[in-house]
Amino acid sequence: MSQETVTLAMIQAARERLKGVAQKTGLSYTHSVSDRAGCKVFLKMENLQRTGSFKLRGAYNKVATLSDEERKKGVIAASAGNHAQGVALAASEYGCQSTICMPKHAPLAKVAATRGYGANVVLHGDFFDEAAAKAVELMNERGYTFVHPFNDPEVIAGQGTIALEILEQLAETEVIVAPIGGGGLISGLAIAAKSINPNIKIVGVQSKNMPSMQQSLAKGSPTTCNGKATLADGIAVKTPGDVTYRICQQYVDDIVTVDENEIAEAILLLLERAKTVSEGAGAVPIAALLNGKISGIRNKRVVAMVSGGNIDVNNMTRVINRGLIRSWRKMVFETVVSDNPGEMVKLLSLISRSHANIISITHDRSQHGISIGFTAVGLELETANEKHVEYLVEMLKENGYPVQLK
């Protein structure tokens, strides 16, 4: 596999195979992101694709290129979620049995959806790489064909069809920003876009918790990253592939990283302003743009990939809370007050006069480190913006209340 290449002709052939299967997703201008990023940002809405992500494109193209005998034996894949659904749907379209190995902590919604497309799901390991090792083991045991989520030329070619759509929808595109996990999406985008217009800048975004491709390019070969869990679970890949590594080395202009709070803020902004649901991996390009991570894009036409929308709804409350705190619209802090009648009223009256809305209060006399005669008070406040939070902190301190932001 490492000697195989991906060409524009392969991507164009993939597009023909995908007709009537994958939707041509919309390209939507966003004022909110554009204003903060200082450029003209368009969202490529692959979160509205069938199965909720771009992964259907590559998975279907791969299954479509298999022989009848290979499809008869069945296919197997490893995935954190979205590739799983793509392979399961593609296999079902061909009447082919699919087995999907997923990390044990894959979002329940993605596991359920994968089973809903008819796949046999095997949960194994904490990260994609462990699930992939299990898939290879089962492939060797049972004679399945392995459908790799990123390190396969036909999969990469399928993902590259997105760039063909982008350049039809916005021929003047100057920059494409995409998430990177294993690198399949950005590899396909880069080959297609630069084959048509070599001047298009391709920028990848990774979670700071798992920057495997960035580290690999810095070290000069595919390297295993000992990262940690991230909101962007769909790009939590510890080791990039040799095919995608080589393509990124040749075609990708820059890779930047974003942290967990920046990802949460981007998910919240997309939900509120763009009226669209993005999973963590789909929001990392927007997070990078919102936080000035990408250089040389001022006033340029930038397409940001919203690569998927399969977020676990059980995590939405935590993500929204994190996003609200990041955008200074919620203040969570702890202070200490005298444990006497009327002291709490004084504190709350002070907060009320600042026009902050009190969401919740906790009261703990027995907390470690609190002197006798005092009590710890935890508060959640709804606030307007960063200046409002700064004002509250200073006002409380001036009135004798220490403030420890959470």
C-alpha positions as CSV (number, residue, x, y, z in Angstrom):
1,M,0.0,0.0,0.0
2,S,2.8,2.4,0.8
3,Q,3.8,2.6,-2.8
4,E,0.4,3.5,-4.1
5,T,-0.5,7.0,-5.1
6,V,-3.7,9.1,-5.4
7,T,-4.4,11.1,-8.5
8,L,-7.0,13.6,-9.7
9,A,-8.3,11.0,-12.1
10,M,-9.0,8.6,-9.2
11,I,-10.9,11.3,-7.4
12,Q,-12.9,12.1,-10.5
13,A,-13.7,8.4,-10.9
14,A,-14.8,8.2,-7.3
15,R,-17.2,11.1,-7.8
16,E,-18.9,9.1,-10.6
17,R,-19.3,6.1,-8.3
18,L,-20.8,8.3,-5.5
19,K,-23.5,9.8,-7.7
20,G,-26.8,9.0,-6.2
21,V,-25.2,7.9,-3.0
22,A,-23.4,10.9,-1.4
23,Q,-25.1,14.2,-1.3
24,K,-23.5,17.4,-2.7
25,T,-23.4,19.3,0.6
26,G,-23.9,23.0,1.0
27,L,-21.3,25.7,1.2
28,S,-22.5,28.4,3.6
29,Y,-21.0,31.8,4.3
30,T,-20.7,32.6,8.1
31,H,-20.6,36.2,9.2
32,S,-19.9,35.3,12.8
33,V,-16.7,33.4,12.1
34,S,-15.6,35.7,9.3
35,D,-15.8,38.8,11.5
36,R,-13.6,37.2,14.2
37,A,-11.2,35.6,11.8
38,G,-10.7,38.6,9.6
39,C,-11.4,36.7,6.4
40,K,-14.3,35.4,4.4
41,V,-15.2,32.0,5.9
42,F,-17.5,29.5,4.2
43,L,-18.6,26.3,5.9
44,K,-18.6,23.1,3.9
45,M,-21.4,21.2,5.6
46,E,-20.4,17.6,5.6
47,N,-22.2,17.2,8.9
48,L,-25.3,17.2,6.8
49,Q,-24.0,14.3,4.7
50,R,-25.6,10.9,4.8
51,T,-24.5,9.1,8.1
52,G,-23.7,12.6,9.4
53,S,-20.1,12.9,8.1
54,F,-17.8,12.9,5.1
55,K,-16.7,9.3,5.8
56,L,-19.4,7.8,3.6
57,R,-17.5,9.0,0.5
58,G,-14.3,7.2,1.1
59,A,-15.9,4.1,2.5
60,Y,-18.3,3.7,-0.4
61,N,-15.7,4.3,-3.0
62,K,-13.5,1.5,-1.4
63,V,-16.4,-1.0,-1.2
64,A,-17.4,-0.1,-4.8
65,T,-13.9,-1.0,-6.1
66,L,-13.8,-4.5,-4.4
67,S,-14.4,-7.6,-6.4
68,D,-17.6,-9.6,-6.0
69,E,-15.6,-12.3,-4.2
70,E,-14.2,-9.9,-1.7
71,R,-17.6,-8.4,-1.0
72,K,-19.0,-11.9,-0.6
73,K,-16.5,-12.7,2.2
74,G,-17.4,-9.4,3.9
75,V,-15.5,-6.3,5.0
76,I,-14.1,-5.2,8.3
77,A,-13.1,-1.7,9.5
78,A,-11.8,0.1,12.6
79,S,-13.2,3.4,13.6
80,A,-13.9,5.9,16.3
81,G,-17.4,6.2,14.9
82,N,-18.0,8.0,11.6
83,H,-16.0,5.7,9.3
84,A,-17.9,2.8,11.0
85,Q,-21.2,4.2,9.8
86,G,-19.8,4.9,6.3
87,V,-18.6,1.3,5.9
88,A,-21.7,-0.2,7.4
89,L,-24.0,1.8,5.0
90,A,-21.7,1.2,2.0
91,A,-21.7,-2.6,2.7
92,S,-25.4,-2.7,3.2
93,E,-25.9,-1.0,-0.2
94,Y,-24.0,-3.9,-1.8
95,G,-25.6,-6.6,0.4
96,C,-22.2,-7.2,2.0
97,Q,-21.7,-8.2,5.6
98,S,-19.6,-5.7,7.7
99,T,-17.8,-6.0,11.0
100,I,-16.7,-2.8,12.7
101,C,-14.1,-2.6,15.6
102,M,-14.6,0.5,17.7
103,P,-12.8,1.9,20.8
104,K,-14.5,0.9,24.0
105,H,-15.3,4.5,24.8
106,A,-16.7,5.5,21.4
107,P,-19.8,7.7,21.7
108,L,-22.9,5.5,22.3
109,A,-24.8,7.4,19.6
110,K,-22.1,6.3,17.0
111,V,-22.1,2.7,18.2
112,A,-26.0,2.6,18.0
113,A,-26.0,4.2,14.6
114,T,-23.4,1.8,13.2
115,R,-25.4,-1.2,14.4
116,G,-28.5,0.4,12.9
117,Y,-26.8,0.2,9.4
118,G,-26.5,-3.5,9.9
119,A,-22.9,-3.9,11.1
120,N,-21.6,-6.3,13.7
121,V,-19.8,-4.0,16.2
122,V,-16.8,-5.2,18.3
123,L,-15.7,-2.8,21.1
124,H,-12.0,-3.1,21.8
125,G,-9.2,-0.8,23.2
126,D,-9.2,2.8,24.4
127,F,-8.1,4.5,21.1
128,F,-8.5,3.9,17.4
129,D,-5.1,2.2,17.1
130,E,-6.1,-0.7,19.5
131,A,-9.4,-1.1,17.7
132,A,-7.5,-1.2,14.4
133,A,-5.2,-4.0,15.7
134,K,-8.2,-6.0,16.6
135,A,-9.7,-5.5,13.2
136,V,-6.5,-6.8,11.5
137,E,-6.6,-9.8,13.8
138,L,-10.2,-10.7,12.8
139,M,-9.4,-10.0,9.1
140,N,-6.6,-12.6,9.2
141,E,-8.8,-15.1,11.1
142,R,-11.9,-14.8,8.9
143,G,-10.7,-13.6,5.5
144,Y,-12.4,-10.2,5.5
145,T,-11.3,-7.3,3.4
146,F,-10.0,-4.5,5.6
147,V,-11.4,-1.0,4.8
148,H,-8.9,1.4,6.3
149,P,-10.3,4.7,7.5
150,F,-7.5,6.8,6.0
151,N,-4.4,5.0,4.8
152,D,-5.9,3.6,1.6
153,P,-5.8,5.3,-1.8
154,E,-9.4,4.6,-2.8
155,V,-10.6,5.9,0.6
156,I,-8.5,9.0,0.1
157,A,-9.9,9.4,-3.4
158,G,-13.5,9.3,-2.1
159,Q,-12.7,12.0,0.5
160,G,-11.1,14.1,-2.3
161,T,-14.5,14.4,-4.0
162,I,-15.4,17.1,-1.5
163,A,-12.7,19.4,-3.0
164,L,-14.3,19.0,-6.4
165,E,-17.6,20.2,-5.0
166,I,-15.9,23.1,-3.1
167,L,-14.3,24.4,-6.3
168,E,-17.5,24.2,-8.2
169,Q,-19.4,26.1,-5.5
170,L,-16.6,28.7,-4.9
171,A,-14.1,28.7,-7.7
172,E,-12.3,31.6,-6.0
173,T,-11.4,29.5,-2.9
174,E,-8.0,30.5,-1.6
175,V,-7.6,28.4,1.6
176,I,-9.1,25.1,2.7
177,V,-9.0,24.3,6.5
178,A,-9.7,20.7,7.5
179,P,-9.4,18.5,10.6
180,I,-6.6,15.9,10.7
181,G,-6.8,12.6,12.5
182,G,-5.2,9.9,10.4
183,G,-5.0,12.3,7.4
184,G,-7.4,10.8,4.9
185,L,-9.7,13.8,4.5
186,I,-7.0,16.4,4.1
187,S,-5.0,14.2,1.8
188,G,-7.9,13.8,-0.6
189,L,-8.7,17.5,-0.4
190,A,-5.1,18.6,-0.9
191,I,-4.5,16.4,-4.0
192,A,-7.8,17.4,-5.7
193,A,-7.6,21.1,-4.8
194,K,-3.9,21.6,-5.7
195,S,-4.2,19.5,-8.9
196,I,-6.8,22.1,-10.1
197,N,-5.3,25.2,-8.5
198,P,-1.7,24.8,-7.0
199,N,-2.1,28.2,-5.3
200,I,-4.8,27.0,-2.9
201,K,-3.4,26.9,0.7
202,I,-4.2,23.7,2.6
203,V,-4.2,23.9,6.4
204,G,-4.8,21.1,8.8
205,V,-6.1,21.3,12.4
206,Q,-5.5,18.8,15.2
207,S,-6.5,18.6,18.8
208,K,-3.6,19.7,21.1
209,N,-4.3,16.5,23.0
210,M,-3.5,14.3,20.0
211,P,-1.3,16.1,17.4
212,S,0.0,12.9,15.8
213,M,0.4,14.2,12.2
214,Q,2.0,17.5,13.4
215,Q,4.5,15.6,15.5
216,S,5.2,13.1,12.7
217,L,6.0,15.8,10.2
218,A,8.3,17.5,12.7
219,K,10.2,14.2,13.3
220,G,10.4,13.2,9.6
221,S,8.4,9.9,9.7
222,P,5.0,8.6,11.0
223,T,5.3,8.6,14.8
224,T,3.1,7.4,17.6
225,C,1.7,10.2,19.7
226,N,1.1,9.4,23.4
227,G,-1.8,11.9,23.6
228,K,-4.9,11.9,25.7
229,A,-8.7,12.0,25.3
230,T,-10.3,14.9,23.5
231,L,-13.7,16.3,22.6
232,A,-12.6,15.7,19.0
233,D,-12.8,12.0,19.4
234,G,-13.2,11.5,15.6
235,I,-9.6,12.6,15.1
236,A,-8.0,10.9,18.1
237,V,-5.6,8.9,16.0
238,K,-2.3,8.1,17.7
239,T,-0.3,7.1,14.5
240,P,-0.9,8.5,11.0
241,G,-0.5,6.2,8.0
242,D,2.4,6.1,5.7
243,V,0.3,7.0,2.6
244,T,-1.4,10.0,4.3
245,Y,1.9,11.1,5.9
246,R,3.6,11.2,2.6
247,I,0.7,13.2,1.0
248,C,0.6,15.7,3.9
249,Q,4.4,16.1,3.7
250,Q,4.0,17.1,0.0
251,Y,0.7,19.0,-0.2
252,V,-0.3,20.4,3.3
253,D,1.0,23.9,3.9
254,D,0.5,24.1,7.7
255,I,-0.8,22.2,10.7
256,V,-2.1,24.0,13.8
257,T,-3.6,22.8,17.1
258,V,-6.5,23.8,19.2
259,D,-7.3,23.0,22.9
260,E,-10.4,21.6,24.5
261,N,-11.9,24.9,25.5
262,E,-11.4,26.3,22.0
263,I,-13.2,23.3,20.5
264,A,-16.1,23.6,22.9
265,E,-16.5,27.3,22.1
266,A,-16.5,26.5,18.3
267,I,-19.2,23.9,18.8
268,L,-21.3,26.4,20.7
269,L,-20.8,29.1,18.1
270,L,-21.9,26.8,15.3
271,L,-24.9,25.7,17.3
272,E,-26.0,29.3,18.1
273,R,-24.9,31.3,15.1
274,A,-24.8,28.8,12.2
275,K,-27.7,26.8,13.5
276,T,-25.9,23.6,12.9
277,V,-24.7,20.7,15.0
278,S,-21.0,19.8,14.8
279,E,-19.1,17.1,16.6
280,G,-15.7,18.0,18.1
281,A,-13.6,16.9,15.1
282,G,-15.9,18.9,12.8
283,A,-15.4,22.1,14.9
284,V,-11.6,22.2,15.0
285,P,-11.2,24.2,11.8
286,I,-13.6,26.8,13.2
287,A,-11.8,26.8,16.5
288,A,-8.5,27.5,14.7
289,L,-10.1,30.4,12.8
290,L,-11.8,31.9,15.8
291,N,-8.6,31.9,17.8
292,G,-6.2,33.3,15.2
293,K,-4.2,30.1,14.8
294,I,-3.8,30.4,11.0
295,S,-1.5,33.0,9.5
296,G,-1.7,34.7,6.1
297,I,-5.4,34.5,5.6
298,R,-6.6,38.0,6.2
299,N,-9.4,39.0,3.7
300,K,-9.0,35.7,1.9
301,R,-11.8,33.3,0.9
302,V,-11.5,30.4,3.3
303,V,-13.4,27.2,3.3
304,A,-13.7,25.4,6.7
305,M,-14.7,21.8,6.7
306,V,-17.5,21.0,9.2
307,S,-16.6,17.3,8.8
308,G,-19.2,15.7,10.9
309,G,-22.2,16.2,13.2
310,N,-22.4,12.9,15.1
311,I,-21.9,14.4,18.6
312,D,-23.0,12.3,21.6
313,V,-26.0,14.2,23.0
314,N,-25.1,12.9,26.5
315,N,-22.0,15.2,26.3
316,M,-23.8,18.3,24.9
317,T,-24.5,19.8,28.4
318,R,-20.8,19.6,29.3
319,V,-19.7,20.9,25.9
320,I,-22.1,23.9,26.1
321,N,-21.1,24.7,29.7
322,R,-17.4,24.6,28.6
323,G,-18.2,26.8,25.6
324,L,-20.1,29.3,27.7
325,I,-17.2,29.6,30.2
326,R,-14.7,30.0,27.3
327,S,-16.8,32.8,25.8
328,W,-17.2,34.6,29.2
329,R,-20.9,34.0,29.3
330,K,-20.8,31.9,32.4
331,M,-18.6,32.5,35.5
332,V,-18.0,29.6,37.9
333,F,-16.1,30.5,41.0
334,E,-15.6,29.9,44.7
335,T,-15.3,32.4,47.5
336,V,-15.3,32.5,51.3
337,V,-17.8,34.3,53.6
338,S,-18.2,34.7,57.4
339,D,-20.6,32.0,58.7
340,N,-23.0,34.5,60.3
341,P,-26.7,35.3,59.7
342,G,-27.1,37.8,56.8
343,E,-23.6,37.3,55.2
344,M,-24.9,35.3,52.3
345,V,-27.5,38.0,51.6
346,K,-24.8,40.6,51.5
347,L,-22.9,38.6,48.9
348,L,-25.9,37.9,46.7
349,S,-27.1,41.5,46.9
350,L,-23.7,42.6,45.7
351,I,-23.8,40.2,42.7
352,S,-27.4,41.2,41.9
353,R,-26.4,44.9,41.6
354,S,-23.8,43.9,39.0
355,H,-26.6,42.5,36.8
356,A,-25.3,38.9,36.8
357,N,-27.8,36.2,36.9
358,I,-27.3,33.5,39.6
359,I,-27.7,30.0,38.2
360,S,-26.6,27.9,41.2
361,I,-25.1,28.2,44.7
362,T,-23.3,25.6,46.9
363,H,-22.5,26.1,50.6
364,D,-19.8,24.0,52.4
365,R,-18.7,24.7,56.0
366,S,-16.6,21.5,56.2
367,Q,-14.3,22.1,53.1
368,H,-10.6,21.4,53.8
369,G,-8.7,24.6,54.5
370,I,-11.7,26.7,55.5
371,S,-11.2,28.3,59.0
372,I,-13.8,27.8,61.7
373,G,-16.4,30.6,61.5
374,F,-16.2,30.8,57.7
375,T,-17.8,28.8,54.9
376,A,-17.0,28.2,51.3
377,V,-19.5,29.3,48.7
378,G,-19.5,28.1,45.1
379,L,-21.5,30.1,42.5
380,E,-22.4,29.8,38.8
381,L,-23.3,33.1,37.2
382,E,-24.7,34.0,33.8
383,T,-22.5,36.9,32.5
384,A,-22.5,39.1,29.5
385,N,-18.8,39.1,28.3
386,E,-15.2,39.2,29.4
387,K,-15.4,42.7,30.8
388,H,-18.4,41.8,32.9
389,V,-16.5,38.9,34.5
390,E,-13.5,41.1,35.1
391,Y,-15.7,43.7,36.7
392,L,-17.3,41.1,39.0
393,V,-13.9,39.7,40.1
394,E,-12.6,43.2,41.0
395,M,-15.9,44.2,42.7
396,L,-15.9,41.1,44.9
397,K,-12.3,41.4,45.8
398,E,-12.8,45.1,46.7
399,N,-15.6,44.0,49.1
400,G,-13.4,41.4,50.8
401,Y,-14.5,38.3,49.0
402,P,-11.6,36.2,47.5
403,V,-12.3,34.8,44.1
404,Q,-11.1,31.5,42.7
405,L,-12.3,31.0,39.1
406,K,-13.1,27.4,38.1
